[in-house]
Amino acid sequence: MGAINIAVIISGIDEEYQSTILDGVHEYARENNINIVHFIAFGGVLGSEKNDVGEFNIYNLINYDLMDGAILLTNTIASPEITQKIIKELKESNIPASSVDFDIPGLFHVGINNEDAMADVVRHVVEHHKVRSTNFISGPDENPENIMRFNAYKKVLAENNITVDEDKIYHGSFRERDGRAAVEKFISEGKLTKALICANDAMAMGAIATLEELGYRVPEDVIVTGFDNVYNARNYHPKVTSVDRPLKQSGYIACQQVHNEIMNVEQERSIILETKVVKSASCGCSDTTCDDFIKFKKDTYQTMEIYHHDVPNINQMSCDLQESEDFDQFIKNLKPYIEMIKCEKFYLCLCDDWLGDESTDTRFSRYLTKGYTDNVQVPLVYCDDAFGKLEEFPSRYMLPDMHSSSDESKRYFFSPLHFNDRCLGYAIICNSVFPLKSPLFHTWVMTISNAIENIRKHTCIERTMKKLEMLYVIDPLSGIFNRNGFHENTAKLYQECIEQKRNIMIMFADMDGMKYINDNFGHKEGDSAIKSMAMAVQDACVEDEICARFGGDEFIIFGADHTEEMAQKIMKRINSNIATYNQRSGKPYNIEISIGWHIEVPEEETKLNALITKADQKMYREKKRKPNRRK
């Protein structure tokens, strides 16, 4: 049997709730030699719908047929539509799966009784501390855990005959910044009360920090409570009144449930873990203890060190990548920063069409937003302390390397590469603490994405410039050089012929009967006749001659080192091409041409236009000699 691969579907691993659950998942995986394959989004972080589309797209990469099981933290995903899509696809795959906290019918489940736990917190504030007016800082409105916690809040208020005031409720996303924004909103609207009840600890700590910055004392002026009793909340000042729950154990059990099902071990479908209210200083209760103080100091110092190390490195990385003039330079500049994150392996996987459609790519053109191209390019791989690249492979494989056997469990982190909602590809990191321990991991991935987008845009600009240059020198109707193109492509050669005393031949040709074709068959047929004549002239140039549509129905040919005999052969080839066309075209008219040429060795003071005039005059004399010529 090959390696067991269990997918973890999660958003926002920079939050302590997620990272603590993952600690439990990883512990069980290490003990049982299981690979954990993380599919990570940071949706709902930047307040941008387009950015969220790009982030959540990583879930479209998951091929459940190649996974042995899955662990869902869907309550971290700030999109009900995405959540339901994941659940539907996972159920259809029939692989064993466990959902942490959110109880999904048909899947294994490990969680807590959110409603009872939150009710105990609210009762403590209302009944013990005698607070009748409260604020509630909510998580995402459609998040199942948040719904239960909000319902508990409203239930306890109703039990105590307190009316729920919507103006005293802030709808957030479980992030620290929501606590800050909520406090600022309540104060500005005159709605701040004696107690702030928060749906999690991150928002509670953000609220406390903002209150103190604005001169309020916690708990003397405002009581604040949280939920989850995470490490930072336990060691915060004041220590946050919260609900203690075994997050690490949740992750451990979830991984165990999936593994048991893979190994056909009988077990319960749902496990509810114990919780308890931790009454602490933020509500005015006496529990002011914290975790081991020495450990807390060490952890705090390590966090500071991570910032001191990662911030300048990412700033330098951003600078180096933004200065990359092309994709090869980007790859070269990225390599040192792959080594810095101390990973076992790294893969840069780009969609086949990441550069866009050369013919239609504009800021308004369509581009990939959902899913990935059938095949992905892998222009950069780091493995065995060396860099290289892989042949492209089908994106449905995600990464073929995952399915090989190994003596120890591996942790893969799949992150989306995108610019707003435009899918560029994805990055994979294997066996590194960087994604879990650095709060700047998301910034690091975004820096790579933005640099790739800059290369893409730079390439598009170059394409556009080339198109503009072509429009400047190429006649769009006939597809051969126009007057500008003729002069640009003959100038250097003409000067060389002057300096080296070499022959110059200028052949000038003018279509006969162009007015007749336009007047009798329309200008569309006239354009068709010009294109056909251009092809006849171009196909006659077989000795490095330069030909162009000089204007209207006039054509010109430039030849260096040409003799009268060579000019005669060009004329014969043109007339032969025209005759063949007239026989096969089925048109109600024939195309005809008058040709004249001039050959001489030009002097330094001789202008090319003077030679063109001489050739034109000879052509005109030829045209006048033709009987019954149409004007």
N, C-alpha and C positions, 0 to 999 in steps of 0.2 A: 504493500500500500504506500502511495506517495505521501507527501506532506499534507497535513490537514490545514486547510485555509479557511479561516473564519473572518467574514467581513464585519467591520464596525462602521455603521452609518451614523455620522455625527456632524454637528456644526459647532464652531466656536470652541476649539480645544484650549484656548487661552484662558478660559474661565475655570475657577477651582472646582466647581461642581463636576464639569466634564473630566478634568484631568484626574480628579480623585477616583471617579468611577473607572477610568482607564487604568489607573494603578492596580485596581483589583483584577481587571481583565488580563492585564499583562502578567500578573503574578500567577494566575492559574495557567496561562498559556506557557509560561516558562517551565512550570512544574510538569507539564504534559506534552512538551515539544510540539506546540501548535503555532502556526503562523497567524499573526493578526494583520489583516489588511484594512487599513483605515481609509475611508473615503471622506475627505474633510472639506467642508465649506465654511465660509465666514459670512453667511447671509444675514441680512438685517443689521449689519455693523455700521455701514456708511450712510444709511438713509437714502440709498439710490436703488430704484427698482431695476434699472438696467444692470447695475453691478450685481444685484441679487440673482438675476437671471444667469449671469456669467458664473457666479459662485455655485449655485445649485445645479448647474449643468453637469458637475462631476458625478452626480448620482445617475445620470444617463449613461455613464461609462460602464456601470456595474453589469457584468455578465453573471447572473446568479447560477447559471449552469456550471460555471467553473469554480464556484464556491461550495464548500462543504457545509457551511452554516452561516448565520448572521446574527449580529447583535444590534438592536436599534435603540438609538437615543432620539426618537422622533420629537420629544418635547423640546429639544434644543433647536429644531428646525423651524424658523419663523415663517412658514408657508404651509397652510393647511392643504393646498392643492398638491404641493410637492410631497407632503407627508402621505396623503392618500394614494398617490401614484406609486410611491415606494412600497407601501403596504400591499397594494394590489399585485405588483410585479413579484414581490417576495412570496406571497401566498401562491401565485401561479407557478412558481419555481419548485414548490414542494420541498425545499430544503429546510432543516430545522432552524428555528430562529427564536430568540428571546428578546422581549421588549423591556427596557428598564423604565420603571415608573408608570408609563402609559400602558394600561391593560388592553391588549388587542385580542379580540376573540380569535381562537385558532392558533395563537402563538404562545410560547412560554412567557412567563411574566415574573419579574421580581420588582417589588415596590413597597410602598407604605400607604397608610390610610391618610391621604393628604387632608381630607376634610376634617377629620377628627383632630388631627394634630394642629391645624390652623385654628380650629374652634377653641382649643385649649389656650392658645396664645391670646386670641381676642378676648376671651372670658377673663383672663388674667389682667388685661389692661382695663376692661370695662368694670369688672366686678371687684377685683382686688385694689386697683389703683383709682377706682371711682371716676373714670374718665367717660364723659357722656358724648363728647364731640371728638371725632377722629378723622384722620385722612387715611386713605388706602392707596398704596403705590402698587399697581398691578403689573403682572407680566403680560405677554401677548394674549390678546382677548380670546383667541381660538385655541390656545394651548391647553390641553386637557388638565394638566396639573394646576395651571393657573385658574381654570374655571372652578375646580374643586376648592381651591383656597379662597377665591373670591366669594363663592357660594357660602363657605363657612363664615366668612366675615359678615355677610348680609344676614345669615341665619342667627348669629349671636346678637347682632344689633336688633333684629326683630324680637328675639327672646327678651330683650331688655327694653322694648318699646322705644327704640331709637330709629328715627327715619334715616334711610340711606340718602345722602346728598351727593348727587353726581358731580357737583362742582368741587367736591372735596376728594375726588378720585382722579388719579393720574394713570393713564394706560401706557405702560412702557414695554420693555423687551427683555427684562431680566438682567440688564447690564447696569454697571455702576453709574454710567452717565444719566440713566433714567432717574436715579435717586436725586442727583444734582438738579436735573431739569424740573423735576416735580416740586422740589422745595422752592426753587426760583419762581415757578408758576403760582404756587399757593400763596407765597408772600406778596407777589405783585398784584394778585387779585383779592388780597385780604381774606384768604380762605385757610390760612395755616391754623391748625388746632393744637390741642395739648398733646396729641399722640399721632405718630406716623407709623402705621402698620404696613410693613413691606412684604411682598410675596417671596422675596429671597434675600440673602445676606448681602449680595453685591450691591443691590439698590439701597439697602439699609446703610451700608458704610458710605456710599455716595451721598446719601441724605445727611448723615451725621457730619461729614466733612464740610458740606455746604452750610449747614446750620451754624457750625462753629465759626466758619469764615465770616458769616454775616452777624456774628455777635450773640447768637443764641447758645444757651447751655443745655447739654443733654446729660441727665434727664430732668434737671431742675425746671427748665422752660418747656422743653418738648421731650416726650418719651418716644423712643424709636425701637421697633422690633423687626426681626428678620425671619429667615427660614433656611434651614440646611445645616447651620452650625459648622460652617467651613473653617478651615485652619485660621485664615486671616481674621474672621469674625471672632473666633475664640480668643485671639490675641490682640484684638483691637482695643483702643482706649476711647471711650468706655467700651468694655466687653459687651457684645451685642446679645440681647435677649433673643433666643432663637429656638428652633426645633432641631434637636439632635437626631441625626439619622445616619446609619452606617453606609455611607456612599461607596467606600472601597469594597465592602462586603457585597454590595449590590452588583458591582462589576464582576467580582469573583464568581458569585453564584450564577450570573447570567452566562458567563463563559462555560461554567460547569454544566448548566442545563443543556446548552447546545452540544457540548461534547458528549454528555450522557446519551442524548438522543442519537448522535452519530454512532455510538458504541452499543445502542440498544439496551440501555440501562433504564429500568422502570423508575419513574419519578413523578412528583406532583407537577401540575401545569403551572400553578401560581403560588408564589411564596411572598407573604407580607411580612416585612421586617418591623421590629419594634422602633418606636420613636418616643421621645420625651421632651417636654418643654424645659429649656435651660434658662432659668430666671436670673438675669445678670444686671450689670450696672446701667445699661442703656435704658432700662425702665425704672431704675431706682432700687432694685433689689440688691441683696448683699453679696452675691457671688462675684467677687472681683479677681478670682484666680485665673491664671492662664496656663498654657502648656509649659513644659520645661523651659525656664527662662533662657538658659544657656543655649538650648537648641533653637529657640526663637531668634536669639541674637545672631546665631550662625546662619539661619535661614534668611534672615533679613539682609545680612551682609552678602550672602551668595546672590540674592536677587539684585542687590545694588551692583555687584560685580558683573552680572549678566548684562545689565543695562550699560555699564561703563565699557564693556567689551563689545557688545553688539551694536550699539548706536553709532559709534564712529566707523565701525566696519561696514555697516549698511549704508551710511552716508557716502563712504568712499566707493562702495560697490555701485551705488546709484550714479555717482559721478563718472566712474570708469565705463559703465555700461552705456550711459547716455552719450559718451564721446565716441562710441563705436561707429565708424563710418559705414560699415557693411556687416553682413551676417558673420563672415569669417572672423572679423575683428571682435564682434560680440562674443562668439564662442571662446576666443582666446582670452578675453577680459573676464569672462565668467568663471573660468577654471579655478583661479585661486580662491574664490569665495565658496566653491563646492568643497574644496579641501578644508576650509575653515570650520565647516559645520560638523566635521569629524563623523562622516557617515561611512558605512560599509560599501554602499552602492548609491548611484544617482543616475536617473534617466531623464533626459529632456525629450518629450514626445510631442511632435507638432503635427497638426492636421495637414493633409496633403495640400489643401487650398489655403493655408494660413496667410499666404501672400496676397490672396485675392485673385480674381479673374482679370488677366492682363487686358482683355478687350473691353471689359465693362466696369472695372473697379473704380468707383467714385464714392464719395462720402454718402451718396444716396443709394448705392447699389445694394442688392441683397447679399447677405453673408450668413454664415452658419451661427445659429444661436442655441440650437437644441441638438444634443448628441454630438458625435464626432464622425469624421470622414471614415469611410470603410477601411482605409489604411492610414497609418501614421508613420511619419519619418522620425528617426532617432539620431539626430546629428551630434549628440553629445552623451557619452556614457562614462561614468566613473566606476571602476571595478578593479579589485586587486591592486589598489594604489596606482592605477594608471588610467589615462583618458583614452577614449576611442569613440567609435560610433557603430551603430548597428544598421543592417538592412531594414527597410521598412517592413512592418508586419501588420496584420489585420487588427484593428482596434478592438474587435470582439475578444481578443486574447488578453487585453489589458496590459499584461506583461508576461511573456512566456516563462521567464525565469522563476516566477512564483511557484511553479508546479514541480520543480525539481526537489528531490529529497535532500534533507539536511540533518546534521547531528544536533542542531539546536534550533529553537524557535526563532523566527524572524519577525520584525515589525516593519511593515511597508506603509508609507504615508503617501496617498494619492491626493494631489492638490490641483485645482483647475488653473490653467493659464488663460487669461482672457483680458479684453479691454472693454469695459462696460459689459454689454451683452454679446459682444463678438467673441466667439470661441477661437482660441489660438491652438490649444492643445492641453497637455497636462504634464506635471512633474512628479517624479516618484523618488522618495528618499527611503533608503533601507537601513535599519539599525542605527539610528542617531537619536540622541536625547534632545537635539535642537528643536524639533517641532513641539515637544511636550514642555520643555523647560524654559524656552525663550519666549517672552511675551511679544517678541518682534518677529516671530515666524511668519505671520500673515504679511507684515511689511516686506519681509525678505522675498516672499513669493510674488507680491505685487510689483516689487522693483524689477524682477525678471520679466513679468508680463508687460510692464510699461516699456521696458527696453525693447522687447520683441516688437511691440506695436510701433515704436519709433522707427525701427528698421523697416517694418512693413510700409509705413507711410513714406519713409525716405525712398524706398524702392518704387512705390507708386508715383511719387513725384518725378523720379528719374524716367519712368515709363512715359509719363505725360510729357515731359520735356522732349523725349525722343520722338513722340508722336507730333509734337509741335514743330520740331525740327524737320520731320518728314513732310509735314504740311507746307513748310517753307520752301523745300527743295523738290518735292514730288508733285506732279500734276495729278490731282485727285481723279480726274476723268479718265486719263489715258494710262496712269500708273507708271509713266516714265518721268525723267527729270523735267521740271519746268525751267523757265528762263533763269531763275535764281540758282537752281541746281546745276544748270549747264555752266554758268560762270564760276560757281564755287568749285566744281570738279575739273575744270579745264585750266584754271588760273595758274596753278603750280606747274603743270605740264607745259603750258604755253611759254612760261618764263624759261623753263629748262631748254625748250627748243630754240629760243632766242639765243641763250648763252652757248648752246652746243651746235648752232648753225644747222638745225634739222628742219626738214620739210614739215609744213602744216597744211592739212587739207581741211577746208570748210565746205561742207555740202549743205545746200539749202533746198528745201522741198516745200511745195505748196499744193494743196489738194485742188483738183479741178472740179467745178460744178457743185461746190458746197452750197451756194445760194439756191441752186435748183433743188437739191435734196431737202433743204429746210423748207422751202416754199411749197413743195409738192407733197412731201411726206411727213413734215413736222420736225420740230427741233429734237425730239427724242430719237428719231432716225438719224438726224444730223450728228447727235452725240455718238450714236452707235457707229456711224461711219468714221468719225475721228478716232474712236478706240480701235477699230479694225485697222485703220491706216497706221496708227502708232505701233500696233503689233507687227505689221508688215515691215516698218522701218527698223524696229528693235531687232527683229529676227534676222535682218540682213546684216547687222553689225556683229561680225564674228572675229574681228581682228583687234579687239580691245578699243574699238571706237566708242565715243561717248555721244549718245543721242538724246534729244530732248524735244518736247513740244514747246516751240518758241513763242506761241501765242496763236489763238484762233485755230486756223487749219494749217499752220506753218510748222515745219519740223526742221531740225538742224542736226548735223552730224559733224563731229570733230575727230580727226585722225592724225596722229603723229607719225612721221616717217612714211607717209603715204605717197604713192605715185599715181600717175594718170591711169595706169593699168588697174591699180587697186580701186580707184574711184569708179572706173567703168564696171568692175565686178560688183561693187556695192549697189550701183544703180540697177544692174541686171537682176541681182537678188531681190531688190525691192519690187521691181516690176513683175518678177516671177511670183513673189508672194501675193501681190495684188491680183494677178491673173488667177491664181489658185483660189483665192478668196471669192472672187467674182463668180467662178464656176460653181462653187459649193454653197454660197450664201443663201440662195433662193430669194434674194432681195429684188424688188422691181427696178433697181438702179444698179449701176456699176460705180465703184470708186476708182478714181484716176488721180494721177499726180504729175506735177512738173518738177524737174530736178535740174539744178545747176551747181557747179562747184568751182572752187578756186584753190590753187596750190602755190605756195611760195615759201621761201625761208625768211621769216620775219626779222626785221632789224629791231634794235632796242627801242627806237621811237615808234615802232609800228604798233598800233592798237588793234586788239582782237576785233573790235567792232568794225574796223576798216576792212578787214578780210571778210567779215560777215556781209558787209555791204556789197563787196565785189561778187561774192557767191550769189547773193540775192539778185543782183543785176543780171547775172548769167542765167539764173533760173527764170527770170521774167522774160528774157529774150526767147528762151525755150518755150515758155507758155504762149507767147505771141505767135510763134510759128505753127501752133497747132490749129488745124482747120475746125470751124464750127464749135470752138470751145465754149462751154457754158461759163458765164461769169459767176 
